[in-house]
Amino acid sequence: MRRLFASVALTLAALAPVTAFEAGTEAVLDRLKTGKLVPIAEVGQLMMASERWCYLERDGACSWSDIYLEVTADTATYEIGNAWDAEINVQFTDHGTFKEGRYICETGYDWVPTIRAQRQSDGAEIGGRELFEIKRGIAEGRSETIDCFDYVLQGTDDVAQTITLLQRQYTDDVHIPENDVAVTVHFDAEAAASLTWYY
C-alpha cells in the first residue's frame, strides 16, 4: 500500500506546474494580466529580480539592453549597453524616477562621462583619445528631451524564464506610438550573459 501511495504522489508531482521564476517574481506575475498596464512598483520589482532587459531582441541579440543596478521606491539606476557602430560597443549608467505610480522618467542626468567602450572583435577596453572622441560624438547627438515610459505585459515564458513587455514612450505627457518597443526581460543569468548587441 505504501508503494502505491508513493507512486500516486510521484505521478501528481509530475503533473504539477513547474515554476521557473523565483517566488517574488512569480508573486508579481500572479497580480498582472496580459495586455494590461503594469504598475511601476511592480515594474521596479521586476527590474531588480531580472538579469537583463533586451530591447527589440532578435536571434539572441538586442538593439540595446538595460541592467538594473539599484531600485528604490522612487528611483532606478541602470546600465544601458548598445553597439555604437559595427565595431564598438558602449555602456553607460543612467538614472530614472518613478512618477504617478505608472511611469519611469528620465532625469536629464549627464551620463556621457560614465561611458565605457569595447571592441566587438576581442572585447578590449577602449581608452584615451579614442574614447574621448566616442564620448564627444555621443554627446553631440544626445537629446535634451525628457521622456517617460510605461509598460504593458505581453506574455511570459516559464521555460525560457522571460517576460515580454511593451515599453510605451511619452514626451511632454503625449504618447509617441512610433517609439513603442518590445522588451524581453531575462531572468536566467546564463541566457542573459550570452546576449549580444546588433548595430
C-alpha positions as CSV (number, residue, x, y, z in Angstrom):
1,M,0.0,0.0,0.0
2,R,2.8,2.4,0.8
3,R,4.3,1.7,-2.6
4,L,1.0,2.6,-4.2
5,F,0.8,5.9,-2.3
6,A,4.3,6.8,-3.2
7,S,3.6,6.0,-6.9
8,V,0.5,8.2,-6.8
9,A,2.4,11.0,-5.1
10,L,5.2,10.9,-7.7
11,T,2.6,11.0,-10.5
12,L,0.8,14.0,-9.0
13,A,4.1,15.8,-8.6
14,A,4.9,15.3,-12.2
15,L,1.6,16.8,-13.2
16,A,2.1,19.8,-11.0
17,P,3.1,23.0,-12.9
18,V,6.8,23.8,-12.8
19,T,7.5,27.4,-11.7
20,A,10.6,28.7,-13.4
21,F,10.6,32.2,-11.8
22,E,11.7,32.8,-8.3
23,A,8.9,33.3,-5.7
24,G,9.0,37.1,-5.7
25,T,8.7,37.4,-9.5
26,E,6.0,34.7,-9.5
27,A,4.0,36.7,-7.0
28,V,4.3,39.8,-9.2
29,L,3.2,37.9,-12.3
30,D,0.2,36.4,-10.4
31,R,-1.1,40.0,-9.9
32,L,-0.7,41.0,-13.5
33,K,-2.8,40.4,-16.6
34,T,-1.7,40.1,-20.2
35,G,-2.5,43.2,-22.2
36,K,-2.8,45.4,-19.1
37,L,-0.6,48.2,-17.7
38,V,2.0,47.1,-15.2
39,P,2.1,49.4,-12.1
40,I,5.5,51.0,-11.7
41,A,6.0,49.4,-8.3
42,E,5.6,46.0,-9.9
43,V,8.0,47.1,-12.7
44,G,10.5,48.0,-10.1
45,Q,10.4,44.6,-8.6
46,L,10.9,43.0,-12.0
47,M,13.8,45.3,-12.6
48,M,15.7,44.1,-9.6
49,A,14.8,40.5,-10.0
50,S,15.8,40.4,-13.6
51,E,19.2,39.9,-15.2
52,R,18.8,42.0,-18.4
53,W,16.1,43.8,-20.3
54,C,16.7,43.2,-24.1
55,Y,15.0,45.7,-26.5
56,L,13.9,44.5,-29.9
57,E,15.5,41.1,-29.4
58,R,16.3,39.0,-32.4
59,D,18.4,35.8,-32.6
60,G,19.9,36.4,-29.2
61,A,20.9,40.0,-29.8
62,C,19.5,43.3,-28.6
63,S,19.2,46.7,-30.2
64,W,20.1,47.9,-26.7
65,S,19.8,46.5,-23.2
66,D,19.4,47.6,-19.5
67,I,20.8,46.0,-16.4
68,Y,19.2,47.4,-13.3
69,L,21.8,48.2,-10.6
70,E,19.6,49.7,-7.8
71,V,15.9,50.3,-7.5
72,T,14.2,52.2,-4.6
73,A,10.6,53.2,-4.1
74,D,11.2,56.3,-6.2
75,T,14.2,55.8,-8.5
76,A,16.1,53.3,-10.6
77,T,19.8,53.3,-11.6
78,Y,20.7,51.2,-14.6
79,E,23.5,50.4,-17.1
80,I,22.5,50.8,-20.7
81,G,24.5,48.9,-23.4
82,N,24.4,49.0,-27.2
83,A,26.5,48.8,-30.3
84,W,27.8,52.3,-31.1
85,D,28.8,51.2,-34.6
86,A,29.7,47.9,-36.4
87,E,32.9,47.6,-34.4
88,I,32.4,49.2,-31.0
89,N,30.1,48.5,-28.0
90,V,29.3,51.2,-25.4
91,Q,27.8,51.1,-21.9
92,F,26.8,54.0,-19.6
93,T,25.0,54.5,-16.3
94,D,21.7,56.5,-16.2
95,H,19.0,57.2,-13.6
96,G,15.2,57.3,-13.8
97,T,12.5,58.5,-11.4
98,F,9.1,56.8,-10.9
99,K,6.1,59.0,-11.4
100,E,2.3,58.8,-10.7
101,G,2.6,55.0,-9.9
102,R,2.9,54.4,-13.6
103,Y,5.9,55.8,-15.3
104,I,9.7,55.8,-15.2
105,C,11.0,59.1,-16.4
106,E,14.4,60.3,-17.5
107,T,16.0,62.9,-15.2
108,G,18.3,64.9,-17.5
109,Y,21.3,63.3,-15.8
110,D,24.5,63.8,-17.8
111,W,25.6,60.2,-18.3
112,V,28.2,60.9,-21.0
113,P,31.1,60.9,-18.5
114,T,30.2,57.3,-17.5
115,I,30.6,55.9,-21.0
116,R,32.8,52.8,-21.4
117,A,33.6,51.3,-24.7
118,Q,35.0,47.9,-26.0
119,R,36.0,46.5,-29.4
120,Q,33.5,43.9,-30.6
121,S,36.2,41.8,-32.1
122,D,38.1,40.9,-28.9
123,G,36.3,42.8,-26.0
124,A,39.3,45.0,-25.4
125,E,38.6,48.2,-23.5
126,I,39.0,51.5,-25.4
127,G,40.5,54.5,-23.7
128,G,42.5,57.6,-24.3
129,R,41.8,59.8,-27.3
130,E,39.7,57.2,-29.0
131,L,37.3,57.0,-26.0
132,F,37.3,60.8,-25.8
133,E,36.2,61.1,-29.4
134,I,33.4,58.4,-28.9
135,K,32.1,60.4,-25.9
136,R,32.2,63.6,-27.9
137,G,30.3,62.1,-30.8
138,I,27.6,60.7,-28.5
139,A,27.3,64.0,-26.6
140,E,26.7,65.9,-29.8
141,G,23.8,63.6,-30.8
142,R,22.3,63.4,-27.3
143,S,18.7,64.7,-27.0
144,E,17.8,67.0,-24.2
145,T,14.1,65.8,-24.2
146,I,12.9,64.2,-21.0
147,D,10.9,61.1,-21.9
148,C,8.7,58.9,-19.7
149,F,7.8,55.2,-20.2
150,D,5.2,52.8,-19.0
151,Y,4.9,49.0,-19.6
152,V,2.2,46.6,-20.8
153,L,2.5,42.9,-20.1
154,Q,2.5,40.9,-23.4
155,G,3.4,37.5,-22.2
156,T,5.6,35.1,-20.1
157,D,7.7,32.1,-20.9
158,D,8.3,29.8,-17.9
159,V,10.8,27.6,-19.7
160,A,12.9,30.4,-21.1
161,Q,12.4,32.5,-17.8
162,T,11.4,35.6,-19.8
163,I,8.7,38.2,-19.7
164,T,7.7,40.2,-22.7
165,L,6.6,43.8,-22.2
166,L,5.6,46.7,-24.5
167,Q,7.5,49.8,-23.5
168,R,5.5,52.9,-24.4
169,Q,7.1,56.3,-24.7
170,Y,5.7,59.6,-23.7
171,T,7.1,63.1,-24.4
172,D,5.5,66.1,-22.6
173,D,2.8,63.6,-21.4
174,V,2.0,62.7,-25.0
175,H,2.2,59.1,-26.1
176,I,4.5,58.6,-29.1
177,P,3.4,55.2,-30.5
178,E,6.0,55.0,-33.2
179,N,8.7,54.8,-30.4
180,D,7.0,51.9,-28.6
181,V,9.2,48.9,-28.4
182,A,9.0,45.3,-27.3
183,V,11.4,44.3,-24.4
184,T,12.2,40.8,-23.4
185,V,13.0,40.7,-19.7
186,H,15.5,37.9,-18.9
187,F,15.7,36.2,-15.5
188,D,18.1,33.4,-16.3
189,A,21.7,34.6,-15.7
190,E,23.4,32.4,-18.2
191,A,20.9,33.3,-21.0
192,A,21.2,37.0,-20.2
193,A,25.0,36.9,-20.2
194,S,25.0,35.3,-23.7
195,L,23.0,38.2,-25.2
196,T,24.9,40.5,-27.7
197,W,24.0,43.8,-29.4
198,Y,23.4,44.3,-33.1
199,Y,24.0,47.6,-35.0
